[in-house]
Amino acid sequence: MPLDLQDTIAAIASPPGSAKRGIIRVSGDDAAGIAEQLFTADERAAAWQNSRLPVRVVGELVIPSLSAPLPAALMLWPTSRSYTGQPMAEFHTIGSPPILDATLEHILNCGARSANRGEFTFRAFMSGKIDLVQAEAVLGVIDAADHEELQVALTQLGGGITSKLVAVRSEILALLGDLEAGLDFVEEDIEFITKQQICERLAECIVRLQQLTDDSAARLPSGYRRRIVLAGLPNAGKSTLFNRLVGAGRAIVSSTPGTTRDYLTSVVGIGDMEVEVIDTAGWETAADLIMQHAQNLRAEQLAVSDLVLWCTAADLDESEVTQNIRLRTEADATGVALLDVFTRCDLANVRDVTAAVVFPNSCRVSAQTGDGVEPLIDKLQHRLAGEQSSRSELLSSTSLRCHECLVGATKAIQTAIYTAEANAGDEVIALELRDALRQLRTVLGEVYTDDILDHIFSNFCIGK
């Protein structure tokens, strides 16, 4: 949006059509000077021209093309303490379209130029009065179709989302400070923060970000592709279930645990939604570098999933039942949405672990025979549709722009935790944290491109 921010701009700020009151807004260094040229204050009014504080003055507008003065009120912000961060004036007068057009024409003749779409809010953003999330909320307030949408937009405009993002950013900055201080004294072997403290503080950041990520997913457009991840112990029937859901033998199926070392992905239709289904490596302790890589890939997919199918084989022995409960608890602690699936229910003489592993709202399936798969698909459709319609603190426009960045920030922080747990160097952890910061700054609009700004502010109307 290559605009001259030093120009004085003007536009009609009230809705089109006739009304009891109409508003014309002026912003820029010449706003007060233009007001002096066409506004005459009531005799009882103080000398508003010399005020350094915001004032409201009653008087008249004298417009050459009109035969009589117009009753009006002037709202003047003479310094940068205004919405746009510049001297600003508003003329409130009779809401007749011909009168407002004539007044605006005279203001333009006095040296202002006509404002572009969203240029007043754009100046507020560029001057640091609001961030990009709040700028989108301004449009949300204007376009709100009902009370609920209005409340979401007002919460976002009031900084409800910004405060959460800033809190995470501040925590990451503090951690970076501690890490880099330790790097400065690496030869003295001084440790400013332990790896355990790093992991604990980053885990809190992930919880905060996960809520915003879930909110953004809930407000995404209907065509946005949701992500389902299959997880569980090795040899829990994940790959067989994956093949049944996608309708093709893409995953290698074997009775040998740990066959899946990478992850597989395929797009399927569930109801009226396109869903990406992802088969991941079994949840276990890494015994070698290849397995560690598989575990990292699995964790990355879980971090960006909309729903995790936790697969529990129906023929677990007692030790595996204990391990399954422990690892499922770990998965649940990451904040992702879980749906329990008991697999391999077709095997003869299986030990039914349902009584031993009581998971609510679980599904029993045999991916080999297809039993229970249709009810599972129905439940997936219900869960994903419910996630889409759930109430969110984010506007749809903000969700669409920010979702990938929020996912990216979460992924970078999760990688930093894994790196710290592996006792890697502080400089490697710091690298991941800088990536998370970059993602958060993109959400807030501290990092942006002209294309992004053009897309956002071109949706505004003139005068806002």
Solvent accessible surface area in square Angstrom, and as a share of the most:
residue,aa,sasa,rsa
1,M,29,0.13
2,P,133,0.83
3,L,50,0.25
4,D,77,0.40
5,L,49,0.24
6,Q,130,0.58
7,D,47,0.24
8,T,9,0.05
9,I,0,0.00
10,A,0,0.00
11,A,1,0.01
12,I,43,0.22
13,A,7,0.06
14,S,19,0.12
15,P,109,0.69
16,P,139,0.88
17,G,42,0.40
18,S,97,0.62
19,A,60,0.47
20,K,198,0.84
21,R,127,0.46
22,G,1,0.01
23,I,39,0.20
24,I,0,0.00
25,R,38,0.14
26,V,0,0.00
27,S,0,0.00
28,G,0,0.00
29,D,97,0.50
30,D,82,0.42
31,A,1,0.00
32,A,30,0.23
33,G,35,0.33
34,I,2,0.01
35,A,0,0.00
36,E,92,0.41
37,Q,112,0.50
38,L,2,0.01
39,F,9,0.04
40,T,78,0.46
41,A,30,0.23
42,D,46,0.24
43,E,174,0.78
44,R,217,0.79
45,A,36,0.28
46,A,87,0.67
47,A,70,0.54
48,W,8,0.03
49,Q,91,0.41
50,N,121,0.62
51,S,26,0.17
52,R,168,0.61
53,L,120,0.59
54,P,77,0.49
55,V,41,0.24
56,R,139,0.51
57,V,10,0.06
58,V,78,0.45
59,G,10,0.10
60,E,78,0.35
61,L,0,0.00
62,V,76,0.44
63,I,5,0.03
64,P,102,0.64
65,S,85,0.55
66,L,50,0.25
67,S,126,0.81
68,A,59,0.46
69,P,69,0.43
70,L,13,0.07
71,P,84,0.53
72,A,9,0.07
73,A,7,0.05
74,L,0,0.00
75,M,33,0.15
76,L,3,0.02
77,W,68,0.24
78,P,17,0.11
79,T,31,0.18
80,S,63,0.40
81,R,187,0.68
82,S,11,0.07
83,Y,77,0.29
84,T,0,0.00
85,G,16,0.15
86,Q,27,0.12
87,P,27,0.17
88,M,6,0.03
89,A,0,0.00
90,E,18,0.08
91,F,0,0.00
92,H,21,0.09
93,T,9,0.05
94,I,71,0.36
95,G,2,0.02
96,S,30,0.19
97,P,49,0.31
98,P,93,0.59
99,I,32,0.16
100,L,7,0.03
101,D,81,0.42
102,A,15,0.11
103,T,0,0.00
104,L,29,0.14
105,E,105,0.47
106,H,35,0.15
107,I,0,0.00
108,L,57,0.28
109,N,114,0.59
110,C,27,0.16
111,G,58,0.56
112,A,9,0.07
113,R,67,0.24
114,S,62,0.40
115,A,4,0.03
116,N,65,0.33
117,R,125,0.46
118,G,0,0.00
119,E,0,0.00
120,F,0,0.00
121,T,0,0.00
122,F,7,0.03
123,R,5,0.02
124,A,0,0.00
125,F,16,0.07
126,M,74,0.33
127,S,57,0.37
128,G,62,0.59
129,K,94,0.40
130,I,22,0.11
131,D,23,0.12
132,L,1,0.01
133,V,0,0.00
134,Q,29,0.13
135,A,0,0.00
136,E,7,0.03
137,A,0,0.00
138,V,20,0.11
139,L,25,0.12
140,G,13,0.13
141,V,47,0.27
142,I,69,0.35
143,D,91,0.47
144,A,31,0.24
145,A,88,0.68
146,D,77,0.40
147,H,130,0.58
148,E,84,0.37
149,E,60,0.27
150,L,57,0.28
151,Q,64,0.29
152,V,6,0.03
153,A,0,0.00
154,L,76,0.38
155,T,63,0.37
156,Q,0,0.00
157,L,55,0.27
158,G,67,0.65
159,G,13,0.13
160,G,23,0.22
161,I,3,0.01
162,T,22,0.13
163,S,66,0.42
164,K,59,0.25
165,L,1,0.00
166,V,48,0.28
167,A,40,0.31
168,V,0,0.00
169,R,45,0.16
170,S,57,0.36
171,E,45,0.20
172,I,0,0.00
173,L,76,0.38
174,A,48,0.37
175,L,0,0.00
176,L,12,0.06
177,G,40,0.38
178,D,43,0.22
179,L,1,0.00
180,E,65,0.29
181,A,30,0.23
182,G,11,0.10
183,L,60,0.30
184,D,114,0.59
185,F,89,0.37
186,V,99,0.57
187,E,164,0.74
188,E,106,0.48
189,D,132,0.69
190,I,84,0.43
191,E,117,0.52
192,F,97,0.40
193,I,13,0.07
194,T,55,0.32
195,K,48,0.20
196,Q,126,0.56
197,Q,88,0.39
198,I,1,0.00
199,C,22,0.13
200,E,92,0.41
201,R,65,0.24
202,L,0,0.00
203,A,45,0.35
204,E,102,0.46
205,C,1,0.00
206,I,14,0.07
207,V,97,0.56
208,R,103,0.38
209,L,0,0.00
210,Q,10,0.05
211,Q,90,0.40
212,L,1,0.00
213,T,8,0.04
214,D,62,0.32
215,D,19,0.10
216,S,0,0.00
217,A,8,0.06
218,A,7,0.05
219,R,50,0.18
220,L,12,0.06
221,P,60,0.38
222,S,98,0.63
223,G,72,0.69
224,Y,54,0.20
225,R,102,0.37
226,R,3,0.01
227,R,51,0.19
228,I,0,0.00
229,V,0,0.00
230,L,0,0.00
231,A,1,0.00
232,G,0,0.00
233,L,10,0.05
234,P,28,0.17
235,N,50,0.26
236,A,2,0.02
237,G,14,0.14
238,K,11,0.05
239,S,14,0.09
240,T,28,0.16
241,L,0,0.00
242,F,0,0.00
243,N,23,0.12
244,R,99,0.36
245,L,22,0.11
246,V,26,0.15
247,G,67,0.64
248,A,49,0.38
249,G,73,0.70
250,R,117,0.43
251,A,7,0.05
252,I,131,0.66
253,V,83,0.47
254,S,46,0.30
255,S,93,0.60
256,T,87,0.50
257,P,83,0.52
258,G,17,0.16
259,T,53,0.31
260,T,27,0.16
261,R,92,0.33
262,D,84,0.44
263,Y,71,0.27
264,L,53,0.26
265,T,49,0.28
266,S,22,0.14
267,V,66,0.38
268,V,22,0.13
269,G,64,0.61
270,I,6,0.03
271,G,54,0.52
272,D,138,0.71
273,M,12,0.05
274,E,94,0.42
275,V,0,0.00
276,E,33,0.15
277,V,1,0.00
278,I,1,0.00
279,D,0,0.00
280,T,0,0.00
281,A,5,0.03
282,G,4,0.04
283,W,22,0.08
284,E,46,0.21
285,T,122,0.71
286,A,31,0.24
287,A,88,0.68
288,D,69,0.36
289,L,159,0.79
290,I,113,0.57
291,M,23,0.10
292,Q,77,0.34
293,H,106,0.47
294,A,2,0.01
295,Q,13,0.06
296,N,48,0.25
297,L,28,0.14
298,R,18,0.07
299,A,5,0.04
300,E,42,0.19
301,Q,16,0.07
302,L,7,0.03
303,A,11,0.09
304,V,24,0.14
305,S,11,0.07
306,D,20,0.11
307,L,1,0.00
308,V,0,0.00
309,L,0,0.00
310,W,0,0.00
311,C,0,0.00
312,T,2,0.01
313,A,2,0.01
314,A,2,0.02
315,D,52,0.27
316,L,13,0.06
317,D,73,0.38
318,E,128,0.58
319,S,81,0.52
320,E,64,0.29
321,V,13,0.07
322,T,93,0.54
323,Q,64,0.28
324,N,0,0.00
325,I,70,0.35
326,R,126,0.46
327,L,8,0.04
328,R,37,0.14
329,T,80,0.46
330,E,76,0.34
331,A,0,0.00
332,D,71,0.37
333,A,79,0.61
334,T,48,0.28
335,G,42,0.40
336,V,9,0.05
337,A,30,0.24
338,L,23,0.12
339,L,3,0.02
340,D,5,0.03
341,V,1,0.00
342,F,2,0.01
343,T,1,0.01
344,R,63,0.23
345,C,38,0.22
346,D,58,0.30
347,L,66,0.33
348,A,87,0.68
349,N,158,0.81
350,V,46,0.26
351,R,104,0.38
352,D,80,0.41
353,V,0,0.00
354,T,50,0.29
355,A,93,0.72
356,A,50,0.38
357,V,1,0.01
358,V,123,0.71
359,F,24,0.10
360,P,98,0.62
361,N,117,0.60
362,S,35,0.23
363,C,13,0.08
364,R,116,0.42
365,V,2,0.01
366,S,2,0.02
367,A,8,0.06
368,Q,125,0.56
369,T,78,0.45
370,G,21,0.20
371,D,97,0.50
372,G,24,0.23
373,V,9,0.05
374,E,117,0.52
375,P,83,0.52
376,L,0,0.00
377,I,43,0.22
378,D,86,0.44
379,K,62,0.26
380,L,1,0.00
381,Q,69,0.31
382,H,135,0.60
383,R,67,0.24
384,L,0,0.00
385,A,47,0.36
386,G,37,0.35
387,E,55,0.24
388,Q,43,0.19
389,S,94,0.60
390,S,49,0.32
391,R,162,0.59
392,S,4,0.03
393,E,50,0.22
394,L,4,0.02
395,L,13,0.07
396,S,52,0.34
397,S,62,0.40
398,T,0,0.00
399,S,0,0.00
400,L,102,0.51
401,R,49,0.18
402,C,1,0.01
403,H,10,0.05
404,E,109,0.49
405,C,20,0.12
406,L,4,0.02
407,V,14,0.08
408,G,15,0.14
409,A,0,0.00
410,T,2,0.01
411,K,82,0.35
412,A,4,0.03
413,I,0,0.00
414,Q,27,0.12
415,T,36,0.21
416,A,0,0.00
417,I,14,0.07
418,Y,63,0.24
419,T,19,0.11
420,A,2,0.01
421,E,116,0.52
422,A,79,0.61
423,N,115,0.59
424,A,33,0.26
425,G,32,0.31
426,D,34,0.18
427,E,98,0.44
428,V,64,0.37
429,I,0,0.00
430,A,1,0.00
431,L,115,0.57
432,E,41,0.18
433,L,0,0.00
434,R,110,0.40
435,D,48,0.25
436,A,0,0.00
437,L,5,0.03
438,R,125,0.46
439,Q,28,0.12
440,L,0,0.00
441,R,81,0.30
442,T,25,0.15
443,V,3,0.02
444,L,5,0.02
445,G,3,0.03
446,E,88,0.39
447,V,70,0.40
448,Y,81,0.31
449,T,76,0.44
450,D,84,0.44
451,D,113,0.58
452,I,53,0.27
453,L,3,0.02
454,D,56,0.29
455,H,127,0.57
456,I,10,0.05
457,F,0,0.00
458,S,59,0.38
459,N,85,0.44
460,F,0,0.00
461,C,54,0.33
462,I,90,0.46
463,G,0,0.00
464,K,45,0.19
